Amino acid sequence: MKILWTLWCFFISRRRGRWKSRESLLRWQNKKVVNFLKKYVPLSPFYFSRFGILTFENWRQLPPVNKKIIMDNFAGANTLGITKEDAFAVAEQGETTRNFTGMLGKISVGLSSGTSGHRGFFLATPKERARYAGTVLGKLVPDLFRGGHRVALFLRSNNALYTNVENIFLKFKYFDLTHSLSSHVKDLGEFQPTLIVSPPSVLRQLAQEILAGKLIINPRKVLS
């Protein structure tokens, strides 16, 4: 079932983006937002109370939230009632052991990079992970079925959300940013990625390794 949903999202992502005008795109976006809110806001005590008497159609009038507000109201904000303490325990274990396979049941828990100074969590169900994989592949690897694709992902923390992109047409390899870049050069050269996803500072270091003749790779696409 997971692979079928992933493939469906892959094809859907390839078909979108052909609106005749900006107005038609905005109408489509607004319809999707309203339908989403009608389905999920009643399941989230935090957002349900935040809407108050405001209708879903007037969602643009809703006061904005930031990461601190969401973290302070984590259990009420997510639709599964998962507490911040439980999510933190899983995420912290992954950070400590560098094993990011831990979950809350079937829900994956990830940590944000913390570049704003405040690290946050994100949760993803199996269906959401499959949708993410299909959409990302559709946008970044349009010729997926030709095969031979290899994605190198440089991040501080891995998550099932990212590893879900691996399939029979694509290989995925996670490179842990808590380790020195020099320790990854050999593995990266052997992996020969066709797509690199990385923070800009790491891309700069990779470029320096290439210029120094220590790394020989020929990716088709690089994402900062």
RODO-2510 file (C-alpha; in nm, 4 decimals, decimal comma):
residues 224
     n   res          X          Y          Z
     1     m     0,0000     0,0000     0,0000
     2     k     0,2845     0,2404     0,0868
     3     i     0,4522     0,2060    -0,2530
     4     l     0,1211     0,2554    -0,4367
     5     w     0,0501     0,5782    -0,2452
     6     t     0,4056     0,6971    -0,3075
     7     l     0,3717     0,6327    -0,6821
     8     w     0,0350     0,8081    -0,6908
     9     c     0,1833     1,1169    -0,5228
    10     f     0,4775     1,0982    -0,7639
    11     f     0,2508     1,1175    -1,0677
    12     i     0,0278     1,3849    -0,9106
    13     s     0,3315     1,6043    -0,8413
    14     r     0,4362     1,5705    -1,2049
    15     r     0,0949     1,6852    -1,3340
    16     r     0,0592     1,9948    -1,1154
    17     g     0,1891     2,3400    -1,1910
    18     r     0,0028     2,3980    -1,5156
    19     w    -0,2516     2,6590    -1,4101
    20     k    -0,3536     2,9082    -1,6744
    21     s    -0,3341     3,2063    -1,4408
    22     r    -0,2266     3,3114    -1,0926
    23     e    -0,5945     3,3556    -0,9999
    24     s    -0,6740     2,9913    -1,0830
    25     l    -0,3738     2,8775    -0,8755
    26     l    -0,4875     3,0878    -0,5772
    27     r    -0,8421     2,9487    -0,6018
    28     w    -0,7055     2,5950    -0,6039
    29     q    -0,4778     2,6663    -0,3069
    30     n    -0,7576     2,8251    -0,1050
    31     k    -0,9898     2,5301    -0,1708
    32     k    -0,7215     2,2865    -0,0551
    33     v    -0,6504     2,4864     0,2609
    34     v    -1,0189     2,5096     0,3573
    35     n    -1,0753     2,1371     0,2992
    36     f    -0,7673     2,0578     0,5074
    37     l    -0,8828     2,2810     0,7937
    38     k    -1,2334     2,1317     0,7949
    39     k    -1,0866     1,7832     0,8268
    40     y    -0,8106     1,8386     1,0821
    41     v    -0,8845     2,1442     1,2980
    42     p    -1,1612     1,9614     1,4924
    43     l    -0,8953     1,7028     1,5854
    44     s    -0,6583     1,9649     1,7266
    45     p    -0,7767     2,1295     2,0520
    46     f    -0,5210     2,4086     2,0157
    47     y    -0,6244     2,5145     1,6657
    48     f    -0,9935     2,4513     1,7301
    49     s    -0,9916     2,7010     2,0171
    50     r    -0,7703     2,9381     1,8171
    51     f    -1,0268     2,9630     1,5386
    52     g    -1,3029     3,0466     1,7877
    53     i    -1,5955     3,1956     1,5915
    54     l    -1,3777     3,2477     1,2842
    55     t    -1,4893     3,0389     0,9868
    56     f    -1,2441     2,8201     0,7969
    57     e    -1,3042     3,0260     0,4839
    58     n    -1,1562     3,3259     0,6674
    59     w    -0,8403     3,1404     0,7709
    60     r    -0,6193     3,4290     0,6581
    61     q    -0,7468     3,6328     0,9545
    62     l    -0,6060     3,3799     1,1997
    63     p    -0,3223     3,5234     1,4147
    64     p     0,0107     3,3689     1,3117
    65     v     0,1981     3,1285     1,5377
    66     n     0,5689     3,0728     1,5862
    67     k     0,7763     2,7750     1,6933
    68     k     0,7627     2,8671     2,0635
    69     i     0,3819     2,8817     2,0633
    70     i     0,3603     2,5433     1,8924
    71     m     0,6114     2,3841     2,1303
    72     d     0,4307     2,5291     2,4329
    73     n     0,1033     2,3770     2,3072
    74     f     0,2459     2,0667     2,1388
    75     a    -0,0006     1,8027     2,2625
    76     g    -0,3003     2,0173     2,1691
    77     a    -0,1554     2,1326     1,8392
    78     n    -0,0945     1,7897     1,6863
    79     t    -0,3973     1,5774     1,5969
    80     l    -0,2635     1,2633     1,7669
    81     g    -0,2362     1,4028     2,1198
    82     i     0,1343     1,3160     2,1376
    83     t     0,2979     1,4999     2,4240
    84     k     0,6129     1,7072     2,3913
    85     e     0,7789     1,4894     2,6545
    86     d     0,7159     1,1652     2,4619
    87     a     0,8274     1,3174     2,1326
    88     f     1,1389     1,4633     2,2922
    89     a     1,2333     1,1275     2,4447
    90     v     1,2305     0,9572     2,1035
    91     a     1,4099     1,2446     1,9305
    92     e     1,6717     1,2754     2,2051
    93     q     1,7437     0,9023     2,1933
    94     g     1,8074     0,9319     1,8203
    95     e     2,0360     1,2300     1,8753
    96     t     2,2325     1,0476     2,1453
    97     t     2,2645     0,7080     1,9757
    98     r     2,2660     0,8422     1,6147
    99     n     2,0061     0,5713     1,5451
   100     f     1,7030     0,7489     1,4029
   101     t     1,4721     0,4487     1,3598
   102     g     1,2846     0,5076     1,6872
   103     m     0,9133     0,5843     1,6618
   104     l     0,6017     0,6412     1,8688
   105     g     0,4033     0,3468     1,7390
   106     k     0,4028     0,4102     1,3631
   107     i     0,4716     0,7832     1,3998
   108     s     0,8222     0,9048     1,3171
   109     v     0,9596     1,1892     1,5271
   110     g     1,2174     1,4285     1,3882
   111     l     1,4097     1,7254     1,5221
   112     s     1,4480     2,0512     1,3352
   113     s     1,7997     2,1715     1,2701
   114     g     1,7741     2,4427     1,5375
   115     t     1,9217     2,7206     1,3249
   116     s     1,6761     2,9663     1,4818
   117     g     1,8093     2,8838     1,8264
   118     h     1,5033     2,6787     1,9228
   119     r     1,4851     2,3159     1,8136
   120     g     1,1394     2,1823     1,7368
   121     f     0,9804     1,8473     1,6519
   122     f     0,7916     1,7211     1,3548
   123     l     0,5691     1,4141     1,3410
   124     a     0,4865     1,2069     1,0335
   125     t     0,2444     0,9177     0,9869
   126     p     0,3224     0,6330     0,7424
   127     k     0,0878     0,7883     0,4840
   128     e     0,2490     1,1304     0,5252
   129     r     0,5947     0,9786     0,4813
   130     a     0,4822     0,8044     0,1626
   131     r     0,3259     1,1281     0,0338
   132     y     0,6445     1,3182     0,1112
   133     a     0,8576     1,0615    -0,0715
   134     g     0,6353     1,0630    -0,3802
   135     t     0,6173     1,4423    -0,3979
   136     v     0,9911     1,4941    -0,3473
   137     l     1,0760     1,2321    -0,6089
   138     g     0,8304     1,3848    -0,8537
   139     k     0,9843     1,7297    -0,8151
   140     l     1,3520     1,6375    -0,7933
   141     v     1,3838     1,3127    -0,9892
   142     p     1,1379     1,3371    -1,2806
   143     d     1,3161     1,0577    -1,4702
   144     l     1,2917     0,8232    -1,1690
   145     f     1,2059     0,5111    -1,3694
   146     r     1,5276     0,5299    -1,5693
   147     g     1,6946     0,4095    -1,2488
   148     g     2,0511     0,4582    -1,1379
   149     h     1,9683     0,7497    -0,9077
   150     r     2,1637     0,7903    -0,5846
   151     v     2,0737     1,0590    -0,3307
   152     a     2,3254     1,1807    -0,0730
   153     l     2,1640     1,3723     0,2139
   154     f     2,3791     1,5760     0,4522
   155     l     2,1866     1,6589     0,7708
   156     r     2,2382     1,6697     1,1446
   157     s     1,9512     1,4291     1,2092
   158     n     1,8079     1,1561     0,9904
   159     n     1,4430     1,0473     0,9904
   160     a     1,2166     0,7861     0,8329
   161     l     1,0593     1,0763     0,6439
   162     y     1,3784     1,1022     0,4376
   163     t     1,4741     0,7355     0,4106
   164     n     1,1298     0,6613     0,2656
   165     v     1,2451     0,8013    -0,0681
   166     e     1,4578     0,4889    -0,1255
   167     n     1,3045     0,2390    -0,3677
   168     i     1,4019    -0,0038    -0,6454
   169     f     1,4853     0,2909    -0,8739
   170     l     1,6777     0,5015    -0,6226
   171     k     1,9423     0,4516    -0,3560
   172     f     1,9589     0,6794    -0,0529
   173     k     2,2512     0,7465     0,1811
   174     y     2,2530     0,9658     0,4900
   175     f     2,5687     1,1554     0,5856
   176     d     2,5757     1,2621     0,9505
   177     l     2,6837     1,6249     0,9969
   178     t     2,7981     1,5573     1,3522
   179     h     3,0936     1,3751     1,1939
   180     s     3,3752     1,5584     1,0179
   181     l     3,3390     1,6039     0,6443
   182     s     3,6750     1,4374     0,5845
   183     s     3,5298     1,1162     0,7284
   184     h     3,2614     1,1195     0,4570
   185     v     3,4817     1,1853     0,1530
   186     k     3,5691     0,8195     0,0895
   187     d     3,2077     0,6987     0,1280
   188     l     3,0760     0,9811    -0,0898
   189     g     3,3267     0,8989    -0,3639
   190     e     3,2279     0,5324    -0,3561
   191     f     2,8568     0,6157    -0,3502
   192     q     2,8864     0,8489    -0,6531
   193     p     2,5639     1,0448    -0,5881
   194     t     2,3531     1,1738    -0,8748
   195     l     2,1800     1,4161    -0,6348
   196     i     2,3296     1,5922    -0,3321
   197     v     2,1127     1,7655    -0,0707
   198     s     2,3161     1,9633     0,1798
   199     p     2,3547     2,2897     0,3740
   200     p     2,5498     2,5520     0,1747
   201     s     2,8480     2,5436     0,4120
   202     v     2,8948     2,1711     0,3455
   203     l     2,8606     2,2197    -0,0304
   204     r     3,1433     2,4701    -0,0089
   205     q     3,3615     2,2173     0,1732
   206     l     3,2778     1,9494    -0,0845
   207     a     3,3772     2,1890    -0,3621
   208     q     3,7089     2,2498    -0,1870
   209     e     3,7688     1,8746    -0,1607
   210     i     3,6995     1,8407    -0,5345
   211     l     3,9343     2,1276    -0,6230
   212     a     4,2019     1,9683    -0,4077
   213     g     4,1620     1,6434    -0,5986
   214     k     4,0536     1,4518    -0,2885
   215     l     3,6975     1,3897    -0,4106
   216     i     3,5830     1,2852    -0,7571
   217     i     3,2051     1,2983    -0,8066
   218     n     2,9767     1,4080    -1,0884
   219     p     2,6246     1,4739    -0,9536
   220     r     2,3500     1,5718    -1,1966
   221     k     2,1848     1,8027    -0,9437
   222     v     2,2846     1,9801    -0,6211
   223     l     2,0355     2,1281    -0,3739
   224     s     2,1373     2,3769    -0,1088
***
